[in-house]
């Protein structure tokens, strides 16, 4: 069984529902908000545009805003591009590396719906990436 398989299947189900309803051509924010709405209707805890601090060698070196975090377990990055590209996947993997979240979904609301599921387990992450954080699942997420 894959890590957080049931949850990611529900997120993918919400993705296709939103895509089949809205189709192609809206801005990413429209799809992000629609995904968040669908996931909340399913009973999930959803946080949008959560600021995530990035650490290098124990020092804060920057931050980014995640599109959607579901149940403090999965990062969902939404795109509205012609197609997914390698740099989109690299972006998601870097987000996983910078947090204690291990599973990410890259969702593209392009001409053809597509998604990628990425896993980067905490045992593969360097301690310095999140060593200043507490032991909560998403301790490196800030307000």
N, CA, C and O atoms as a GROMACS GRO file, in nm:
protein
  572
    1UNK      N    1   0.084  -0.118   0.000
    1UNK     CA    2   0.000   0.000   0.000
    1UNK      C    3   0.089   0.125   0.000
    1UNK      O    4   0.189   0.131   0.072
    2UNK      N    5   0.053   0.223  -0.079
    2UNK     CA    6   0.128   0.348  -0.088
    2UNK      C    7   0.098   0.436   0.032
    2UNK      O    8  -0.009   0.428   0.093
    3UNK      N    9   0.194   0.520   0.065
    3UNK     CA   10   0.180   0.614   0.176
    3UNK      C   11   0.062   0.708   0.151
    3UNK      O   12   0.055   0.773   0.046
    4UNK      N   13  -0.030   0.716   0.245
    4UNK     CA   14  -0.149   0.801   0.237
    4UNK      C   15  -0.232   0.774   0.110
    4UNK      O   16  -0.287   0.866   0.050
    5UNK      N   17  -0.239   0.649   0.072
    5UNK     CA   18  -0.306   0.610  -0.051
    5UNK      C   19  -0.453   0.651  -0.054
    5UNK      O   20  -0.500   0.706  -0.154
    6UNK      N   21  -0.526   0.624   0.053
    6UNK     CA   22  -0.669   0.656   0.055
    6UNK      C   23  -0.692   0.807   0.042
    6UNK      O   24  -0.780   0.851  -0.031
    7UNK      N   25  -0.612   0.885   0.112
    7UNK     CA   26  -0.624   1.030   0.105
    7UNK      C   27  -0.591   1.081  -0.035
    7UNK      O   28  -0.664   1.164  -0.090
    8UNK      N   29  -0.483   1.032  -0.093
    8UNK     CA   30  -0.447   1.081  -0.227
    8UNK      C   31  -0.552   1.040  -0.330
    8UNK      O   32  -0.577   1.114  -0.425
    9UNK      N   33  -0.613   0.925  -0.313
    9UNK     CA   34  -0.720   0.885  -0.404
    9UNK      C   35  -0.839   0.981  -0.395
    9UNK      O   36  -0.900   1.015  -0.496
   10UNK      N   37  -0.870   1.026  -0.273
   10UNK     CA   38  -0.980   1.122  -0.256
   10UNK      C   39  -0.945   1.257  -0.317
   10UNK      O   40  -1.031   1.323  -0.375
   11UNK      N   41  -0.820   1.298  -0.305
   11UNK     CA   42  -0.776   1.424  -0.365
   11UNK      C   43  -0.783   1.414  -0.518
   11UNK      O   44  -0.827   1.508  -0.584
   12UNK      N   45  -0.742   1.301  -0.573
   12UNK     CA   46  -0.750   1.280  -0.718
   12UNK      C   47  -0.895   1.279  -0.764
   12UNK      O   48  -0.927   1.333  -0.870
   13UNK      N   49  -0.982   1.219  -0.686
   13UNK     CA   50  -1.125   1.220  -0.717
   13UNK      C   51  -1.178   1.365  -0.722
   13UNK      O   52  -1.253   1.400  -0.812
   14UNK      N   53  -1.139   1.446  -0.625
   14UNK     CA   54  -1.180   1.588  -0.624
   14UNK      C   55  -1.123   1.661  -0.745
   14UNK      O   56  -1.191   1.745  -0.805
   15UNK      N   57  -1.000   1.629  -0.782
   15UNK     CA   58  -0.936   1.689  -0.900
   15UNK      C   59  -1.019   1.665  -1.026
   15UNK      O   60  -1.047   1.758  -1.101
   16UNK      N   61  -1.058   1.540  -1.048
   16UNK     CA   62  -1.136   1.510  -1.169
   16UNK      C   63  -1.276   1.571  -1.164
   16UNK      O   64  -1.330   1.611  -1.266
   17UNK      N   65  -1.333   1.578  -1.044
   17UNK     CA   66  -1.464   1.642  -1.034
   17UNK      C   67  -1.456   1.790  -1.071
   17UNK      O   68  -1.539   1.840  -1.146
   18UNK      N   69  -1.355   1.858  -1.020
   18UNK     CA   70  -1.335   2.000  -1.053
   18UNK      C   71  -1.305   2.015  -1.202
   18UNK      O   72  -1.362   2.102  -1.268
   19UNK      N   73  -1.217   1.932  -1.254
   19UNK     CA   74  -1.182   1.942  -1.397
   19UNK      C   75  -1.304   1.917  -1.486
   19UNK      O   76  -1.327   1.991  -1.582
   20UNK      N   77  -1.381   1.815  -1.454
   20UNK     CA   78  -1.498   1.782  -1.536
   20UNK      C   79  -1.606   1.890  -1.528
   20UNK      O   80  -1.685   1.906  -1.620
   21UNK      N   81  -1.608   1.964  -1.418
   21UNK     CA   82  -1.706   2.071  -1.402
   21UNK      C   83  -1.660   2.200  -1.469
   21UNK      O   84  -1.737   2.264  -1.541
   22UNK      N   85  -1.535   2.239  -1.446
   22UNK     CA   86  -1.485   2.367  -1.496
   22UNK      C   87  -1.417   2.359  -1.632
   22UNK      O   88  -1.418   2.455  -1.709
   23UNK      N   89  -1.358   2.242  -1.662
   23UNK     CA   90  -1.284   2.230  -1.787
   23UNK      C   91  -1.153   2.306  -1.783
   23UNK      O   92  -1.099   2.334  -1.676
   24UNK      N   93  -1.104   2.339  -1.900
   24UNK     CA   94  -0.973   2.400  -1.918
   24UNK      C   95  -0.986   2.550  -1.942
   24UNK      O   96  -1.083   2.595  -2.003
   25UNK      N   97  -0.890   2.629  -1.893
   25UNK     CA   98  -0.884   2.769  -1.931
   25UNK      C   99  -0.893   2.871  -1.820
   25UNK      O  100  -0.876   2.990  -1.846
   26UNK      N  101  -0.917   2.829  -1.698
   26UNK     CA  102  -0.921   2.924  -1.586
   26UNK      C  103  -0.782   2.943  -1.528
   26UNK      O  104  -0.690   2.866  -1.556
   27UNK      N  105  -0.767   3.045  -1.445
   27UNK     CA  106  -0.643   3.067  -1.373
   27UNK      C  107  -0.626   2.960  -1.265
   27UNK      O  108  -0.724   2.902  -1.219
   28UNK      N  109  -0.502   2.936  -1.226
   28UNK     CA  110  -0.472   2.836  -1.124
   28UNK      C  111  -0.550   2.859  -0.996
   28UNK      O  112  -0.596   2.764  -0.933
   29UNK      N  113  -0.567   2.984  -0.957
   29UNK     CA  114  -0.635   3.018  -0.831
   29UNK      C  115  -0.779   2.967  -0.831
   29UNK      O  116  -0.828   2.923  -0.727
   30UNK      N  117  -0.846   2.972  -0.946
   30UNK     CA  118  -0.984   2.921  -0.956
   30UNK      C  119  -0.986   2.771  -0.926
   30UNK      O  120  -1.072   2.723  -0.853
   31UNK      N  121  -0.891   2.699  -0.983
   31UNK     CA  122  -0.884   2.554  -0.959
   31UNK      C  123  -0.843   2.524  -0.815
   31UNK      O  124  -0.898   2.433  -0.753
   32UNK      N  125  -0.750   2.600  -0.762
   32UNK     CA  126  -0.709   2.581  -0.622
   32UNK      C  127  -0.827   2.599  -0.529
   32UNK      O  128  -0.851   2.515  -0.441
   33UNK      N  129  -0.903   2.708  -0.546
   33UNK     CA  130  -1.018   2.734  -0.460
   33UNK      C  131  -1.125   2.627  -0.476
   33UNK      O  132  -1.188   2.587  -0.379
   34UNK      N  133  -1.145   2.579  -0.598
   34UNK     CA  134  -1.244   2.474  -0.622
   34UNK      C  135  -1.202   2.342  -0.559
   34UNK      O  136  -1.283   2.271  -0.501
   35UNK      N  137  -1.073   2.311  -0.570
   35UNK     CA  138  -1.022   2.189  -0.506
   35UNK      C  139  -1.040   2.198  -0.355
   35UNK      O  140  -1.085   2.102  -0.292
   36UNK      N  141  -1.005   2.311  -0.297
   36UNK     CA  142  -1.019   2.329  -0.152
   36UNK      C  143  -1.164   2.310  -0.110
   36UNK      O  144  -1.192   2.246  -0.009
   37UNK      N  145  -1.256   2.366  -0.187
   37UNK     CA  146  -1.400   2.352  -0.158
   37UNK      C  147  -1.442   2.206  -0.161
   37UNK      O  148  -1.509   2.158  -0.069
   38UNK      N  149  -1.405   2.135  -0.266
   38UNK     CA  150  -1.442   1.992  -0.278
   38UNK      C  151  -1.384   1.910  -0.163
   38UNK      O  152  -1.452   1.824  -0.107
   39UNK      N  153  -1.259   1.936  -0.129
   39UNK     CA  154  -1.195   1.859  -0.023
   39UNK      C  155  -1.258   1.888   0.113
   39UNK      O  156  -1.271   1.798   0.196
   40UNK      N  157  -1.295   2.011   0.136
   40UNK     CA  158  -1.365   2.044   0.262
   40UNK      C  159  -1.501   1.975   0.267
   40UNK      O  160  -1.542   1.926   0.373
   41UNK      N  161  -1.570   1.971   0.154
   41UNK     CA  162  -1.699   1.899   0.150
   41UNK      C  163  -1.681   1.752   0.185
   41UNK      O  164  -1.772   1.690   0.240
   42UNK      N  165  -1.565   1.695   0.153
   42UNK     CA  166  -1.536   1.556   0.185
   42UNK      C  167  -1.496   1.538   0.331
   42UNK      O  168  -1.477   1.426   0.377
   43UNK      N  169  -1.484   1.649   0.405
   43UNK     CA  170  -1.450   1.642   0.547
   43UNK      C  171  -1.303   1.658   0.579
   43UNK      O  172  -1.261   1.632   0.692
   44UNK      N  173  -1.225   1.700   0.483
   44UNK     CA  174  -1.081   1.716   0.507
   44UNK      C  175  -1.048   1.855   0.559
   44UNK      O  176  -1.119   1.952   0.533
   45UNK      N  177  -0.940   1.863   0.634
   45UNK     CA  178  -0.886   1.990   0.677
   45UNK      C  179  -0.797   2.042   0.564
   45UNK      O  180  -0.704   1.975   0.521
   46UNK      N  181  -0.828   2.162   0.517
   46UNK     CA  182  -0.758   2.218   0.402
   46UNK      C  183  -0.704   2.356   0.439
   46UNK      O  184  -0.777   2.441   0.490
   47UNK      N  185  -0.576   2.376   0.413
   47UNK     CA  186  -0.513   2.506   0.434
   47UNK      C  187  -0.457   2.551   0.299
   47UNK      O  188  -0.386   2.477   0.232
   48UNK      N  189  -0.491   2.675   0.262
   48UNK     CA  190  -0.443   2.730   0.134
   48UNK      C  191  -0.338   2.837   0.160
   48UNK      O  192  -0.344   2.911   0.258
   49UNK      N  193  -0.243   2.845   0.069
   49UNK     CA  194  -0.139   2.948   0.070
   49UNK      C  195  -0.070   2.960   0.204
   49UNK      O  196  -0.049   3.070   0.256
   50UNK      N  197  -0.035   2.846   0.260
   50UNK     CA  198   0.036   2.842   0.389
   50UNK      C  199   0.183   2.872   0.365
   50UNK      O  200   0.247   2.809   0.281
   51UNK      N  201   0.235   2.968   0.438
   51UNK     CA  202   0.376   3.004   0.424
   51UNK      C  203   0.462   2.895   0.488
   51UNK      O  204   0.438   2.855   0.602
   52UNK      N  205   0.560   2.849   0.415
   52UNK     CA  206   0.650   2.744   0.462
   52UNK      C  207   0.792   2.798   0.461
   52UNK      O  208   0.843   2.841   0.357
   53UNK      N  209   0.854   2.797   0.576
   53UNK     CA  210   0.993   2.842   0.585
   53UNK      C  211   1.086   2.733   0.535
   53UNK      O  212   1.063   2.614   0.558
   54UNK      N  213   1.190   2.775   0.466
   54UNK     CA  214   1.290   2.681   0.414
   54UNK      C  215   1.421   2.707   0.488
   54UNK      O  216   1.465   2.821   0.502
   55UNK      N  217   1.482   2.598   0.535
   55UNK     CA  218   1.606   2.607   0.610
   55UNK      C  219   1.718   2.539   0.534
   55UNK      O  220   1.698   2.440   0.464
   56UNK      N  221   1.836   2.595   0.550
   56UNK     CA  222   1.958   2.534   0.498
   56UNK      C  223   2.062   2.540   0.608
   56UNK      O  224   2.090   2.647   0.662
   57UNK      N  225   2.118   2.428   0.640
   57UNK     CA  226   2.222   2.421   0.742
   57UNK      C  227   2.177   2.488   0.872
   57UNK      O  228   2.255   2.555   0.940
   58UNK      N  229   2.049   2.466   0.906
   58UNK     CA  230   1.996   2.519   1.030
   58UNK      C  231   1.956   2.665   1.025
   58UNK      O  232   1.907   2.719   1.124
   59UNK      N  233   1.975   2.728   0.912
   59UNK     CA  234   1.942   2.870   0.897
   59UNK      C  235   1.823   2.888   0.804
   59UNK      O  236   1.813   2.821   0.702
   60UNK      N  237   1.732   2.979   0.840
   60UNK     CA  238   1.621   3.010   0.751
   60UNK      C  239   1.676   3.084   0.630
   60UNK      O  240   1.745   3.186   0.645
   61UNK      N  241   1.647   3.034   0.510
   61UNK     CA  242   1.701   3.094   0.387
   61UNK      C  243   1.593   3.145   0.292
   61UNK      O  244   1.623   3.201   0.187
   62UNK      N  245   1.469   3.125   0.329
   62UNK     CA  246   1.360   3.173   0.243
   62UNK      C  247   1.230   3.106   0.281
   62UNK      O  248   1.220   3.037   0.382
   63UNK      N  249   1.131   3.129   0.198
   63UNK     CA  250   1.002   3.065   0.220
   63UNK      C  251   0.927   3.054   0.089
   63UNK      O  252   0.967   3.111  -0.013
   64UNK      N  253   0.820   2.982   0.092
   64UNK     CA  254   0.730   2.972  -0.022
   64UNK      C  255   0.590   2.954   0.032
   64UNK      O  256   0.571   2.927   0.151
   65UNK      N  257   0.491   2.968  -0.054
   65UNK     CA  258   0.353   2.946  -0.014
   65UNK      C  259   0.301   2.823  -0.087
   65UNK      O  260   0.298   2.819  -0.210
   66UNK      N  261   0.261   2.723  -0.010
   66UNK     CA  262   0.204   2.603  -0.070
   66UNK      C  263   0.062   2.634  -0.117
   66UNK      O  264  -0.009   2.710  -0.053
   67UNK      N  265   0.022   2.574  -0.229
   67UNK     CA  266  -0.114   2.598  -0.280
   67UNK      C  267  -0.216   2.544  -0.181
   67UNK      O  268  -0.300   2.619  -0.130
   68UNK      N  269  -0.210   2.413  -0.154
   68UNK     CA  270  -0.308   2.348  -0.067
   68UNK      C  271  -0.236   2.242   0.016
   68UNK      O  272  -0.156   2.165  -0.037
   69UNK      N  273  -0.266   2.237   0.144
   69UNK     CA  274  -0.219   2.129   0.230
   69UNK      C  275  -0.344   2.060   0.284
   69UNK      O  276  -0.431   2.125   0.341
   70UNK      N  277  -0.351   1.928   0.268
   70UNK     CA  278  -0.468   1.850   0.307
   70UNK      C  279  -0.434   1.764   0.428
   70UNK      O  280  -0.342   1.683   0.424
   71UNK      N  281  -0.509   1.783   0.535
   71UNK     CA  282  -0.497   1.703   0.657
   71UNK      C  283  -0.354   1.701   0.713
   71UNK      O  284  -0.315   1.604   0.778
   72UNK      N  285  -0.277   1.804   0.687
   72UNK     CA  286  -0.136   1.812   0.730
   72UNK      C  287  -0.055   1.693   0.680
   72UNK      O  288   0.049   1.660   0.739
   73UNK      N  289  -0.100   1.627   0.573
   73UNK     CA  290  -0.033   1.507   0.523
   73UNK      C  291   0.009   1.513   0.376
   73UNK      O  292   0.102   1.444   0.336
   74UNK      N  293  -0.060   1.595   0.297
   74UNK     CA  294  -0.033   1.598   0.153
   74UNK      C  295  -0.029   1.743   0.105
   74UNK      O  296  -0.118   1.822   0.134
   75UNK      N  297   0.077   1.775   0.031
   75UNK     CA  298   0.086   1.905  -0.036
   75UNK      C  299   0.027   1.887  -0.176
   75UNK      O  300   0.064   1.794  -0.248
   76UNK      N  301  -0.066   1.976  -0.213
   76UNK     CA  302  -0.124   1.975  -0.347
   76UNK      C  303  -0.081   2.103  -0.418
   76UNK      O  304  -0.112   2.213  -0.373
   77UNK      N  305  -0.010   2.086  -0.526
   77UNK     CA  306   0.034   2.199  -0.608
   77UNK      C  307  -0.050   2.200  -0.734
   77UNK      O  308  -0.049   2.104  -0.810
   78UNK      N  309  -0.123   2.310  -0.757
   78UNK     CA  310  -0.210   2.318  -0.874
   78UNK      C  311  -0.141   2.397  -0.985
   78UNK      O  312  -0.072   2.496  -0.960
   79UNK      N  313  -0.162   2.351  -1.106
   79UNK     CA  314  -0.111   2.417  -1.226
   79UNK      C  315  -0.224   2.426  -1.328
   79UNK      O  316  -0.319   2.348  -1.325
   80UNK      N  317  -0.212   2.524  -1.416
   80UNK     CA  318  -0.304   2.537  -1.530
   80UNK      C  319  -0.217   2.564  -1.652
   80UNK      O  320  -0.222   2.672  -1.711
   81UNK      N  321  -0.139   2.466  -1.689
   81UNK     CA  322  -0.040   2.477  -1.796
   81UNK      C  323  -0.078   2.387  -1.913
   81UNK      O  324  -0.165   2.301  -1.902
   82UNK      N  325  -0.012   2.410  -2.025
   82UNK     CA  326  -0.031   2.325  -2.143
   82UNK      C  327  -0.007   2.178  -2.106
   82UNK      O  328  -0.084   2.090  -2.143
   83UNK      N  329   0.102   2.155  -2.032
   83UNK     CA  330   0.132   2.020  -1.981
   83UNK      C  331   0.230   2.034  -1.866
   83UNK      O  332   0.292   2.138  -1.848
   84UNK      N  333   0.242   1.929  -1.787
   84UNK     CA  334   0.336   1.930  -1.676
   84UNK      C  335   0.478   1.916  -1.731
   84UNK      O  336   0.502   1.845  -1.829
   85UNK      N  337   0.567   1.986  -1.666
   85UNK     CA  338   0.707   1.982  -1.708
   85UNK      C  339   0.793   1.937  -1.591
   85UNK      O  340   0.749   1.934  -1.476
   86UNK      N  341   0.915   1.902  -1.622
   86UNK     CA  342   1.009   1.851  -1.522
   86UNK      C  343   1.029   1.950  -1.407
   86UNK      O  344   1.041   1.910  -1.291
   87UNK      N  345   1.032   2.080  -1.439
   87UNK     CA  346   1.054   2.179  -1.332
   87UNK      C  347   0.935   2.188  -1.236
   87UNK      O  348   0.953   2.224  -1.120
   88UNK      N  349   0.815   2.156  -1.283
   88UNK     CA  350   0.699   2.153  -1.193
   88UNK      C  351   0.716   2.040  -1.091
   88UNK      O  352   0.687   2.057  -0.972
   89UNK      N  353   0.762   1.924  -1.139
   89UNK     CA  354   0.784   1.811  -1.049
   89UNK      C  355   0.897   1.841  -0.952
   89UNK      O  356   0.888   1.807  -0.834
   90UNK      N  357   1.004   1.904  -1.001
   90UNK     CA  358   1.117   1.940  -0.914
   90UNK      C  359   1.072   2.037  -0.805
   90UNK      O  360   1.117   2.027  -0.691
   91UNK      N  361   0.984   2.130  -0.840
   91UNK     CA  362   0.931   2.226  -0.743
   91UNK      C  363   0.859   2.152  -0.631
   91UNK      O  364   0.881   2.181  -0.513
   92UNK      N  365   0.773   2.058  -0.666
   92UNK     CA  366   0.699   1.982  -0.564
   92UNK      C  367   0.793   1.900  -0.477
   92UNK      O  368   0.777   1.896  -0.356
   93UNK      N  369   0.890   1.836  -0.537
   93UNK     CA  370   0.986   1.756  -0.460
   93UNK      C  371   1.063   1.846  -0.362
   93UNK      O  372   1.088   1.807  -0.248
   94UNK      N  373   1.099   1.966  -0.406
   94UNK     CA  374   1.168   2.058  -0.316
   94UNK      C  375   1.078   2.100  -0.201
   94UNK      O  376   1.125   2.115  -0.088
   95UNK      N  377   0.948   2.119  -0.227
   95UNK     CA  378   0.855   2.151  -0.120
   95UNK      C  379   0.850   2.037  -0.019
   95UNK      O  380   0.846   2.060   0.102
   96UNK      N  381   0.850   1.914  -0.068
   96UNK     CA  382   0.849   1.799   0.023
   96UNK      C  383   0.979   1.792   0.102
   96UNK      O  384   0.977   1.761   0.222
   97UNK      N  385   1.090   1.820   0.039
   97UNK     CA  386   1.219   1.819   0.107
   97UNK      C  387   1.224   1.922   0.219
   97UNK      O  388   1.287   1.900   0.323
   98UNK      N  389   1.156   2.035   0.199
   98UNK     CA  390   1.163   2.146   0.293
   98UNK      C  391   1.064   2.133   0.408
   98UNK      O  392   1.064   2.216   0.499
   99UNK      N  393   0.980   2.030   0.407
   99UNK     CA  394   0.879   2.012   0.511
   99UNK      C  395   0.885   1.871   0.566
   99UNK      O  396   0.962   1.788   0.518
  100UNK      N  397   0.805   1.845   0.666
  100UNK     CA  398   0.794   1.708   0.717
  100UNK      C  399   0.681   1.633   0.649
  100UNK      O  400   0.650   1.520   0.685
  101UNK      N  401   0.620   1.696   0.550
  101UNK     CA  402   0.517   1.628   0.471
  101UNK      C  403   0.588   1.540   0.369
  101UNK      O  404   0.685   1.582   0.306
  102UNK      N  405   0.541   1.416   0.355
  102UNK     CA  406   0.611   1.318   0.271
  102UNK      C  407   0.546   1.293   0.136
  102UNK      O  408   0.609   1.236   0.047
  103UNK      N  409   0.421   1.335   0.118
  103UNK     CA  410   0.349   1.306  -0.006
  103UNK      C  411   0.302   1.436  -0.070
  103UNK      O  412   0.251   1.526  -0.003
  104UNK      N  413   0.320   1.443  -0.201
  104UNK     CA  414   0.273   1.560  -0.275
  104UNK      C  415   0.202   1.518  -0.402
  104UNK      O  416   0.234   1.416  -0.463
  105UNK      N  417   0.105   1.598  -0.441
  105UNK     CA  418   0.033   1.577  -0.567
  105UNK      C  419   0.045   1.703  -0.651
  105UNK      O  420   0.017   1.814  -0.605
  106UNK      N  421   0.087   1.685  -0.773
  106UNK     CA  422   0.095   1.793  -0.870
  106UNK      C  423  -0.023   1.775  -0.964
  106UNK      O  424  -0.031   1.675  -1.036
  107UNK      N  425  -0.116   1.872  -0.964
  107UNK     CA  426  -0.240   1.861  -1.042
  107UNK      C  427  -0.242   1.966  -1.151
  107UNK      O  428  -0.235   2.086  -1.124
  108UNK      N  429  -0.251   1.922  -1.276
  108UNK     CA  430  -0.253   2.017  -1.387
  108UNK      C  431  -0.391   2.020  -1.453
  108UNK      O  432  -0.440   1.920  -1.504
  109UNK      N  433  -0.450   2.138  -1.449
  109UNK     CA  434  -0.579   2.161  -1.512
  109UNK      C  435  -0.556   2.217  -1.653
  109UNK      O  436  -0.605   2.325  -1.687
  110UNK      N  437  -0.482   2.144  -1.733
  110UNK     CA  438  -0.450   2.186  -1.869
  110UNK      C  439  -0.552   2.136  -1.969
  110UNK      O  440  -0.662   2.095  -1.932
  111UNK      N  441  -0.516   2.140  -2.097
  111UNK     CA  442  -0.607   2.091  -2.202
  111UNK      C  443  -0.647   1.947  -2.173
  111UNK      O  444  -0.760   1.906  -2.200
  112UNK      N  445  -0.552   1.873  -2.119
  112UNK     CA  446  -0.578   1.735  -2.077
  112UNK      C  447  -0.545   1.728  -1.928
  112UNK      O  448  -0.436   1.768  -1.888
  113UNK      N  449  -0.637   1.678  -1.844
  113UNK     CA  450  -0.605   1.672  -1.700
  113UNK      C  451  -0.494   1.571  -1.674
  113UNK      O  452  -0.493   1.462  -1.730
  114UNK      N  453  -0.401   1.609  -1.589
  114UNK     CA  454  -0.293   1.516  -1.554
  114UNK      C  455  -0.245   1.546  -1.413
  114UNK      O  456  -0.255   1.658  -1.364
  115UNK      N  457  -0.191   1.443  -1.350
  115UNK     CA  458  -0.138   1.460  -1.216
  115UNK      C  459  -0.016   1.372  -1.198
  115UNK      O  460   0.004   1.273  -1.269
  116UNK      N  461   0.066   1.410  -1.101
  116UNK     CA  462   0.182   1.330  -1.061
  116UNK      C  463   0.178   1.318  -0.909
  116UNK      O  464   0.144   1.413  -0.838
  117UNK      N  465   0.211   1.200  -0.860
  117UNK     CA  466   0.218   1.175  -0.716
  117UNK      C  467   0.365   1.158  -0.681
  117UNK      O  468   0.434   1.076  -0.741
  118UNK      N  469   0.412   1.234  -0.584
  118UNK     CA  470   0.552   1.228  -0.543
  118UNK      C  471   0.560   1.197  -0.395
  118UNK      O  472   0.480   1.244  -0.315
  119UNK      N  473   0.659   1.115  -0.361
  119UNK     CA  474   0.685   1.080  -0.221
  119UNK      C  475   0.831   1.111  -0.193
  119UNK      O  476   0.920   1.073  -0.269
  120UNK      N  477   0.855   1.178  -0.082
  120UNK     CA  478   0.991   1.201  -0.034
  120UNK      C  479   0.986   1.181   0.117
  120UNK      O  480   0.948   1.271   0.192
  121UNK      N  481   1.025   1.063   0.159
  121UNK     CA  482   1.009   1.025   0.300
  121UNK      C  483   1.106   1.100   0.390
  121UNK      O  484   1.216   1.138   0.350
  122UNK      N  485   1.061   1.120   0.514
  122UNK     CA  486   1.140   1.198   0.609
  122UNK      C  487   1.276   1.135   0.639
  122UNK      O  488   1.371   1.206   0.671
  123UNK      N  489   1.286   1.003   0.629
  123UNK     CA  490   1.416   0.939   0.657
  123UNK      C  491   1.520   0.972   0.549
  123UNK      O  492   1.639   0.948   0.570
  124UNK      N  493   1.478   1.026   0.436
  124UNK     CA  494   1.570   1.065   0.328
  124UNK      C  495   1.606   1.213   0.335
  124UNK      O  496   1.690   1.260   0.258
  125UNK      N  497   1.543   1.286   0.428
  125UNK     CA  498   1.565   1.430   0.436
  125UNK      C  499   1.679   1.459   0.532
  125UNK      O  500   1.700   1.387   0.630
  126UNK      N  501   1.752   1.565   0.503
  126UNK     CA  502   1.860   1.606   0.592
  126UNK      C  503   1.800   1.675   0.714
  126UNK      O  504   1.707   1.755   0.703
  127UNK      N  505   1.856   1.643   0.830
  127UNK     CA  506   1.805   1.703   0.954
  127UNK      C  507   1.809   1.854   0.951
  127UNK      O  508   1.722   1.919   1.011
  128UNK      N  509   1.906   1.911   0.884
  128UNK     CA  510   1.920   2.057   0.887
  128UNK      C  511   1.805   2.127   0.817
  128UNK      O  512   1.784   2.247   0.838
  129UNK      N  513   1.730   2.057   0.735
  129UNK     CA  514   1.620   2.119   0.663
  129UNK      C  515   1.512   2.162   0.761
  129UNK      O  516   1.454   2.270   0.745
  130UNK      N  517   1.484   2.081   0.862
  130UNK     CA  518   1.379   2.119   0.956
  130UNK      C  519   1.420   2.097   1.102
  130UNK      O  520   1.335   2.064   1.185
  131UNK      N  521   1.546   2.114   1.134
  131UNK     CA  522   1.592   2.083   1.269
  131UNK      C  523   1.546   2.183   1.374
  131UNK      O  524   1.547   2.152   1.493
  132UNK      N  525   1.504   2.303   1.332
  132UNK     CA  526   1.461   2.402   1.430
  132UNK      C  527   1.312   2.392   1.461
  132UNK      O  528   1.258   2.479   1.528
  133UNK      N  529   1.246   2.288   1.415
  133UNK     CA  530   1.102   2.276   1.431
  133UNK      C  531   1.068   2.177   1.542
  133UNK      O  532   1.150   2.094   1.582
  134UNK      N  533   0.943   2.188   1.589
  134UNK     CA  534   0.896   2.093   1.689
  134UNK      C  535   0.861   1.961   1.620
  134UNK      O  536   0.886   1.945   1.501
  135UNK      N  537   0.804   1.869   1.692
  135UNK     CA  538   0.779   1.736   1.640
  135UNK      C  539   0.644   1.717   1.573
  135UNK      O  540   0.608   1.604   1.540
  136UNK      N  541   0.568   1.823   1.552
  136UNK     CA  542   0.440   1.807   1.485
  136UNK      C  543   0.460   1.775   1.337
  136UNK      O  544   0.566   1.805   1.280
  137UNK      N  545   0.360   1.716   1.275
  137UNK     CA  546   0.370   1.675   1.135
  137UNK      C  547   0.413   1.788   1.043
  137UNK      O  548   0.496   1.768   0.954
  138UNK      N  549   0.357   1.905   1.064
  138UNK     CA  550   0.385   2.018   0.976
  138UNK      C  551   0.443   2.134   1.055
  138UNK      O  552   0.403   2.249   1.036
  139UNK      N  553   0.535   2.104   1.140
  139UNK     CA  554   0.586   2.207   1.230
  139UNK      C  555   0.654   2.320   1.155
  139UNK      O  556   0.667   2.429   1.209
  140UNK      N  557   0.698   2.297   1.032
  140UNK     CA  558   0.769   2.400   0.960
  140UNK      C  559   0.674   2.490   0.883
  140UNK      O  560   0.718   2.576   0.806
  141UNK      N  561   0.545   2.473   0.901
  141UNK     CA  562   0.448   2.560   0.837
  141UNK      C  563   0.421   2.676   0.932
  141UNK      O  564   0.395   2.656   1.051
  142UNK      N  565   0.429   2.796   0.880
  142UNK     CA  566   0.411   2.914   0.964
  142UNK      C  567   0.286   2.988   0.924
  142UNK      O  568   0.233   2.969   0.814
  143UNK      N  569   0.238   3.073   1.014
  143UNK     CA  570   0.120   3.154   0.984
  143UNK      C  571   0.151   3.266   0.888
  143UNK      O  572   0.062   3.343   0.853
   0.00000   0.00000   0.00000
